[in-house]
């Protein structure tokens, strides 16, 4: 058996399929590198979303292999032997299955090595999605082999690939954009990206893909094993069961696709004081973040009742890609929170000290988004002894809007023209107003607020 598989690995299209899937997988991961760099669980999202293309390609590759036996009449020769049909079919199918599985896992291993090189978080949970997807790829390839042995037309491979794409996208479109219909589960492209780096593929999503993979594998094996109608009926039932599992087990929307990984979300703290903590998925950034966070805490120490601990803000539930939600979690007493995002251009955390100092440490204090960027930025620049601070936006990165920067600089100059006790009083008043969730903070900074 092993010798036969080795022969098939050389003479079949298995090496070609492996190279093709490897190239497409690498290109897909590389094109999304700025999204997942250093993030193991986000890499899983990118890797699993590629199944939208890889599954139809596996179907087509299997059909090419199935056509070979039908076209060369090798199946007639094998049928003349006394060995069971499944034993004659298994070596070629095994070779193709090994090839597509190895290609998919090699992409994961290469990207995982990049994450490891960065010293980032690696969790066993992140392997669940890729391992489940391997079963889907192998099953799709085997179904393609079985169909290719039934119909040897040269049009079959491209038709199967097109059918795989159309079946995913067409069925998902029937549910409508943003629909909660389970028809949207037909697409292996994950429509809702993770909102936090500690979100992992949910158990329901994994089970739905596992059901599809098992259904495809059984259908391929049964179609290759015999020609009787009961066997073929069993193959069709397995295929239908797998598709039904994909559609019915999964739940559309972010709460159905994602769940929190407690180990990835736990806090990891730097040595020394004042204490600085980040989530485990961002622990590799802790050496870079700690000095900046402590600089921010030192700036806040100018104010009365200043916090003595800084932690990364984290959501208690699955995110919904809404920026407002990040301003809702309340910090523990004596703690200031900061939002940790990585600048995709540099791979470095964006302005931790400035984020801590914004609004006197109240930008992520549980009050929601006030909409006032200028007054908190003026307070941060004053606390940090700077002329201005840069305003970071999740979509565009640093925003160097001239009017905003000039307004911040003017506010800082006017504030520093006052006596030092008055400067401190106004910054403290702004912080207290923000802590009370007041939407307009500029009156506290300019002295127009009611005493």
C-alpha positions as CSV (number, residue, x, y, z in Angstrom):
1,X,0.0,0.0,0.0
2,X,2.7,2.5,0.9
3,X,4.7,1.7,-2.2
4,X,1.6,2.2,-4.3
5,X,0.9,5.6,-2.7
6,X,4.5,6.6,-3.4
7,X,4.1,5.7,-7.0
8,X,0.9,7.7,-7.2
9,X,2.6,10.7,-5.6
10,X,5.0,10.6,-8.6
11,X,2.7,9.8,-11.5
12,X,-0.5,11.5,-10.5
13,X,-1.4,15.2,-10.4
14,X,-0.9,15.2,-6.6
15,X,2.4,17.2,-6.7
16,X,0.8,19.8,-9.1
17,X,-2.2,20.2,-6.8
18,X,0.1,20.6,-3.8
19,X,2.1,23.3,-5.5
20,X,-1.0,25.1,-6.7
21,X,-2.7,25.1,-3.3
22,X,0.6,26.1,-1.6
23,X,1.0,29.1,-3.9
24,X,-2.6,30.3,-3.5
25,X,-2.4,29.8,0.3
26,X,0.8,31.8,0.5
27,X,-0.5,34.6,-1.6
28,X,-3.7,34.8,0.5
29,X,-1.8,34.9,3.8
30,X,0.7,37.4,2.5
31,X,-2.0,39.7,1.1
32,X,-3.6,39.9,4.6
33,X,-0.3,40.1,6.6
34,X,-1.0,43.6,7.9
35,X,-4.1,42.2,9.5
36,X,-2.7,39.1,11.2
37,X,0.9,40.0,11.8
38,X,1.9,38.6,15.2
39,X,-1.6,37.4,15.8
40,X,-2.0,33.6,15.8
41,X,-5.8,33.6,16.1
42,X,-6.3,36.2,13.4
43,X,-4.0,34.0,11.2
44,X,-6.6,31.3,11.7
45,X,-9.3,33.5,10.3
46,X,-7.3,34.3,7.2
47,X,-6.3,30.7,6.7
48,X,-9.9,29.4,7.0
49,X,-11.3,32.1,4.8
50,X,-9.1,30.9,2.0
51,X,-11.2,27.7,1.9
52,X,-13.6,29.6,-0.3
53,X,-11.2,29.1,-3.2
54,X,-9.2,26.1,-2.1
55,X,-12.2,23.7,-1.7
56,X,-13.4,24.2,-5.4
57,X,-9.8,23.8,-6.5
58,X,-9.5,20.5,-4.6
59,X,-12.8,19.3,-6.3
60,X,-11.3,20.2,-9.7
61,X,-8.0,18.5,-8.9
62,X,-9.7,15.3,-7.8
63,X,-11.7,15.3,-11.1
64,X,-8.5,15.5,-13.1
65,X,-7.2,12.5,-11.3
66,X,-10.5,10.6,-11.7
67,X,-10.5,11.4,-15.5
68,X,-7.0,9.8,-15.8
69,X,-8.2,6.3,-15.0
70,X,-11.4,6.7,-17.1
71,X,-9.6,8.2,-20.1
72,X,-6.7,5.7,-20.1
73,X,-9.1,2.8,-19.4
74,X,-7.0,1.8,-16.4
75,X,-10.2,1.4,-14.4
76,X,-11.2,-1.5,-16.8
77,X,-7.9,-3.2,-16.2
78,X,-8.2,-2.8,-12.5
79,X,-11.8,-4.1,-12.5
80,X,-10.5,-7.3,-14.1
81,X,-8.5,-8.1,-10.9
82,X,-9.9,-9.9,-7.9
83,X,-9.2,-7.1,-5.4
84,X,-12.1,-5.0,-4.0
85,X,-12.8,-1.8,-5.8
86,X,-12.0,0.4,-2.8
87,X,-8.5,-1.2,-2.5
88,X,-7.8,-0.4,-6.1
89,X,-9.0,3.2,-5.7
90,X,-7.4,4.0,-2.4
91,X,-3.7,4.5,-3.3
92,X,-4.4,7.3,-5.8
93,X,-7.0,9.0,-3.5
94,X,-4.6,8.7,-0.6
95,X,-1.8,10.4,-2.6
96,X,-4.0,13.3,-3.5
97,X,-5.4,13.6,0.0
98,X,-1.8,13.7,1.4
99,X,-0.8,16.3,-1.1
100,X,-3.7,18.8,-0.5
101,X,-3.5,18.3,3.3
102,X,0.3,18.9,3.3
103,X,0.0,22.0,1.2
104,X,-2.7,23.5,3.5
105,X,-0.7,22.7,6.6
106,X,2.6,23.9,5.2
107,X,1.1,27.4,4.7
108,X,-0.1,27.3,8.3
109,X,3.4,26.1,9.5
110,X,5.1,28.9,7.5
111,X,2.9,31.6,8.8
112,X,3.0,30.2,12.3
113,X,6.8,30.3,12.1
114,X,6.5,34.1,11.4
115,X,4.3,34.5,14.5
116,X,6.8,32.5,16.6
117,X,9.7,34.6,15.3
118,X,7.8,37.6,16.6
119,X,7.5,35.9,20.0
120,X,3.7,36.2,19.8
121,X,1.0,34.0,21.4
122,X,0.5,30.5,20.1
123,X,-2.4,28.5,21.4
124,X,-3.6,25.0,20.7
125,X,-7.0,26.3,20.0
126,X,-5.7,28.1,16.9
127,X,-5.1,24.7,15.3
128,X,-8.7,23.6,15.4
129,X,-9.8,25.5,12.3
130,X,-7.0,24.5,10.0
131,X,-7.2,20.8,11.0
132,X,-10.9,20.8,10.3
133,X,-10.4,22.5,7.0
134,X,-7.9,19.8,6.0
135,X,-10.8,17.2,6.2
136,X,-12.9,19.4,4.0
137,X,-10.1,19.7,1.4
138,X,-9.4,16.0,1.4
139,X,-13.1,15.2,1.1
140,X,-13.6,17.6,-1.7
141,X,-10.7,16.1,-3.6
142,X,-12.1,12.5,-3.1
143,X,-15.5,13.6,-4.3
144,X,-13.8,15.1,-7.4
145,X,-12.0,11.8,-8.0
146,X,-15.2,9.8,-7.8
147,X,-17.1,12.2,-10.1
148,X,-14.1,12.2,-12.6
149,X,-14.4,8.4,-12.8
150,X,-18.0,8.6,-13.6
151,X,-17.6,11.3,-16.3
152,X,-14.3,11.8,-18.2
153,X,-15.2,15.0,-20.1
154,X,-12.3,17.6,-20.1
155,X,-14.9,20.2,-19.2
156,X,-15.5,18.5,-15.8
157,X,-12.7,20.0,-13.7
158,X,-13.5,23.6,-14.6
159,X,-17.2,23.0,-14.2
160,X,-16.7,21.4,-10.8
161,X,-14.6,24.4,-9.7
162,X,-17.1,26.9,-11.0
163,X,-19.9,24.9,-9.3
164,X,-18.1,25.0,-6.0
165,X,-17.8,28.7,-6.2
166,X,-21.3,29.3,-7.4
167,X,-22.8,27.0,-4.8
168,X,-21.1,28.9,-2.0
169,X,-21.7,32.5,-3.2
170,X,-25.1,31.9,-4.8
171,X,-26.6,30.1,-1.8
172,X,-25.1,32.8,0.5
173,X,-26.6,35.6,-1.6
174,X,-30.1,34.0,-1.3
175,X,-30.0,35.0,2.3
176,X,-29.3,38.6,1.4
177,X,-26.4,40.8,2.5
178,X,-25.9,40.9,6.3
179,X,-28.7,38.3,6.6
180,X,-29.1,36.1,9.7
181,X,-30.4,33.4,7.4
182,X,-28.5,30.1,7.7
183,X,-28.1,30.1,3.9
184,X,-25.2,32.5,4.4
185,X,-23.3,29.6,6.1
186,X,-22.9,28.0,2.7
187,X,-19.9,30.2,1.9
188,X,-16.6,29.1,3.4
189,X,-15.5,32.7,3.3
190,X,-16.0,34.0,6.8
191,X,-18.0,37.1,6.3
192,X,-17.4,38.7,9.7
193,X,-13.7,39.3,10.6
194,X,-12.7,39.0,14.3
195,X,-12.9,42.3,16.1
196,X,-10.4,41.4,18.8
197,X,-7.2,39.4,18.7
198,X,-8.4,37.1,21.4
199,X,-11.4,35.8,19.4
200,X,-11.2,32.3,18.0
201,X,-13.5,30.3,15.7
202,X,-16.5,29.2,17.6
203,X,-17.3,25.6,18.4
204,X,-20.5,25.7,16.3
205,X,-18.6,26.9,13.2
206,X,-15.9,24.2,13.7
207,X,-18.6,21.6,14.1
208,X,-20.4,22.7,11.0
209,X,-17.2,22.5,8.9
210,X,-16.4,19.1,10.5
211,X,-19.8,17.9,9.4
212,X,-19.1,19.0,5.8
213,X,-15.7,17.4,5.8
214,X,-17.0,14.1,7.1
215,X,-19.8,14.2,4.6
216,X,-17.4,14.8,1.7
217,X,-15.0,12.1,2.8
218,X,-17.7,9.5,3.2
219,X,-19.3,10.5,-0.1
220,X,-15.9,10.2,-1.9
221,X,-15.1,6.8,-0.4
222,X,-18.5,5.3,-1.0
223,X,-18.6,6.5,-4.7
224,X,-15.1,5.0,-5.2
225,X,-16.0,1.8,-3.3
226,X,-18.7,0.4,-5.5
227,X,-21.2,0.9,-8.3
228,X,-24.3,-0.4,-6.7
229,X,-27.3,1.9,-6.2
230,X,-27.4,1.4,-2.4
231,X,-23.7,2.5,-2.2
232,X,-24.3,5.5,-4.4
233,X,-27.4,6.4,-2.4
234,X,-25.3,6.3,0.8
235,X,-22.8,8.6,-0.9
236,X,-25.5,11.1,-1.8
237,X,-26.9,10.9,1.7
238,X,-23.5,11.5,3.2
239,X,-23.0,14.5,0.9
240,X,-26.4,15.9,1.8
241,X,-25.8,15.4,5.5
242,X,-22.5,17.2,5.3
243,X,-24.1,20.2,3.5
244,X,-27.0,20.2,5.9
245,X,-24.5,20.3,8.8
246,X,-22.7,23.2,7.3
247,X,-26.0,25.1,6.9
248,X,-27.8,24.2,10.1
249,X,-25.1,23.9,12.8
250,X,-23.4,27.2,12.2
251,X,-25.0,30.5,13.4
252,X,-24.7,33.6,11.2
253,X,-23.3,36.8,12.6
254,X,-20.2,37.5,14.8
255,X,-21.6,35.8,17.9
256,X,-22.1,32.6,16.0
257,X,-18.8,32.7,14.2
258,X,-16.5,33.8,17.1
259,X,-16.0,33.1,20.7
260,X,-13.5,34.3,23.3
261,X,-10.3,32.4,24.0
262,X,-9.9,32.8,27.8
263,X,-6.2,31.9,27.6
264,X,-5.5,34.5,24.9
265,X,-7.5,37.1,26.7
266,X,-5.8,36.8,30.1
267,X,-3.6,39.6,31.4
268,X,0.2,39.3,31.3
269,X,2.0,41.9,33.4
270,X,5.5,43.4,33.2
271,X,7.9,43.1,36.1
272,X,8.4,46.2,38.3
273,X,6.2,49.1,39.2
274,X,4.0,50.8,38.3
275,X,2.2,47.7,36.9
276,X,1.5,47.5,33.2
277,X,-0.6,44.6,31.8
278,X,-1.6,43.5,28.4
279,X,-3.6,40.5,27.1
280,X,-1.6,37.3,26.4
281,X,-2.0,37.7,22.6
282,X,-0.1,41.0,22.9
283,X,2.4,39.9,25.4
284,X,5.2,40.0,22.8
285,X,4.7,43.8,22.7
286,X,5.1,44.2,26.5
287,X,8.8,45.2,26.4
288,X,8.0,47.9,23.9
289,X,4.8,49.1,25.6
290,X,5.9,49.1,29.3
291,X,8.2,52.2,29.1
292,X,5.6,54.1,27.2
293,X,2.8,53.1,29.5
294,X,4.9,54.1,32.5
295,X,5.6,57.4,30.9
296,X,1.8,57.9,30.6
297,X,1.3,57.0,34.2
298,X,4.0,59.4,35.3
299,X,2.2,62.1,33.4
300,X,-1.1,61.3,35.1
301,X,0.7,61.4,38.5
302,X,0.6,65.2,38.2
303,X,-3.1,65.0,38.9
304,X,-4.7,64.3,42.3
305,X,-5.9,60.7,42.9
306,X,-4.0,59.5,39.8
307,X,-4.2,55.8,38.8
308,X,-1.2,53.6,39.6
309,X,-1.8,50.8,37.1
310,X,-2.3,50.7,33.4
311,X,-3.9,47.7,31.5
312,X,-5.0,47.0,28.0
313,X,-8.8,47.5,27.5
314,X,-10.5,44.3,26.6
315,X,-14.0,43.4,25.6
316,X,-16.1,40.9,27.7
317,X,-18.0,39.7,24.7
318,X,-17.4,39.0,21.1
319,X,-16.9,42.3,19.2
320,X,-19.2,43.7,16.6
321,X,-16.7,45.9,14.7
322,X,-18.2,49.0,16.3
323,X,-15.7,51.5,17.7
324,X,-18.1,52.6,20.4
325,X,-17.9,49.3,22.2
326,X,-14.3,49.9,23.1
327,X,-15.2,52.9,25.2
328,X,-17.8,50.9,27.3
329,X,-15.7,48.6,29.6
330,X,-15.1,50.2,33.0
331,X,-11.6,50.0,34.6
332,X,-10.9,48.7,38.1
333,X,-10.4,51.4,40.7
334,X,-6.9,52.9,40.5
335,X,-6.5,51.6,37.0
336,X,-6.3,53.4,33.6
337,X,-7.1,51.5,30.4
338,X,-5.5,52.0,27.0
339,X,-6.5,50.7,23.6
340,X,-3.7,48.7,22.0
341,X,-3.5,48.7,18.3
342,X,-0.6,48.0,16.0
343,X,0.4,50.4,13.2
344,X,0.5,48.2,10.1
345,X,3.1,50.4,8.5
346,X,5.6,49.9,11.3
347,X,4.4,46.8,13.2
348,X,4.7,48.8,16.5
349,X,2.0,49.7,19.0
350,X,0.5,53.1,18.4
351,X,1.2,55.8,21.0
352,X,0.5,54.1,24.3
353,X,1.7,57.0,26.5
354,X,-0.5,59.4,24.6
355,X,-3.5,57.1,24.7
356,X,-3.1,56.8,28.5
357,X,-2.9,60.6,28.9
358,X,-5.9,61.5,26.7
359,X,-8.5,63.3,28.8
360,X,-6.4,62.8,31.9
361,X,-6.7,59.0,31.7
362,X,-10.5,59.0,30.9
363,X,-10.6,58.1,27.2
364,X,-11.4,54.5,28.0
365,X,-13.2,54.9,31.4
366,X,-16.5,53.3,30.6
367,X,-18.5,56.4,29.5
368,X,-18.6,55.7,25.8
369,X,-17.4,57.8,23.0
370,X,-17.8,61.5,23.7
371,X,-17.0,62.7,20.2
372,X,-14.7,65.5,21.6
373,X,-11.1,64.7,20.5
374,X,-9.6,68.2,20.9
375,X,-10.0,68.8,24.7
376,X,-8.7,65.3,25.7
377,X,-5.8,65.8,23.3
378,X,-5.0,69.2,24.8
379,X,-5.0,67.6,28.2
380,X,-2.7,64.8,27.0
381,X,-0.2,67.2,25.4
382,X,-0.1,69.3,28.6
383,X,0.4,66.2,30.8
384,X,3.2,64.9,28.6
385,X,4.9,68.3,28.2
386,X,4.4,68.2,24.5
387,X,3.1,70.7,21.9
388,X,0.5,68.3,20.5
389,X,-0.4,64.6,20.3
390,X,-1.2,62.5,17.3
391,X,-4.7,61.2,16.9
392,X,-4.9,57.6,15.9
393,X,-7.8,56.2,13.8
394,X,-8.4,52.5,13.4
395,X,-9.1,52.9,9.7
396,X,-6.6,55.5,8.6
397,X,-3.9,55.2,11.2
398,X,-2.4,58.5,12.4
399,X,-4.4,61.5,11.4
400,X,-2.4,64.7,10.8
401,X,-5.4,66.9,10.1
402,X,-3.9,70.4,10.0
403,X,-6.8,72.1,11.6
404,X,-6.9,69.6,14.5
405,X,-3.2,69.8,15.1
406,X,-3.2,73.6,15.1
407,X,-6.2,73.7,17.4
408,X,-4.5,71.4,19.8
409,X,-1.3,73.5,19.8
410,X,-3.3,76.7,20.3
411,X,-5.2,75.1,23.2
412,X,-1.9,74.0,24.8
413,X,-0.3,77.4,24.4
414,X,-3.3,79.2,25.9
415,X,-3.4,76.8,28.8
416,X,0.3,77.2,29.6
417,X,-0.1,81.0,29.6
418,X,-2.1,80.7,32.8
419,X,-0.6,80.4,36.3
420,X,0.5,76.8,37.0
421,X,-2.1,76.2,39.8
422,X,-4.9,77.3,37.3
423,X,-3.5,75.0,34.6
424,X,-3.6,72.0,37.0
425,X,-7.1,73.0,38.2
426,X,-8.5,73.0,34.7
427,X,-6.9,69.7,33.6
428,X,-8.3,68.1,36.8
429,X,-11.7,69.6,36.1
430,X,-11.6,68.2,32.6
431,X,-10.7,64.8,33.9
432,X,-13.5,64.9,36.5
433,X,-16.0,66.0,33.9
434,X,-15.0,63.1,31.6
435,X,-15.3,60.7,34.5
436,X,-18.9,61.9,35.0
437,X,-19.5,61.1,31.3
438,X,-20.2,64.7,30.3
439,X,-20.2,65.0,26.5
440,X,-18.7,68.5,26.2
441,X,-15.3,68.8,27.9
442,X,-14.0,72.1,26.4
443,X,-15.9,74.3,29.0
444,X,-14.0,72.6,31.8
445,X,-10.7,73.3,30.0
446,X,-11.4,76.9,29.2
447,X,-12.8,77.7,32.7
448,X,-16.4,78.3,31.4
449,X,-17.7,75.2,33.3
450,X,-19.9,75.8,36.3
451,X,-18.0,75.4,39.5
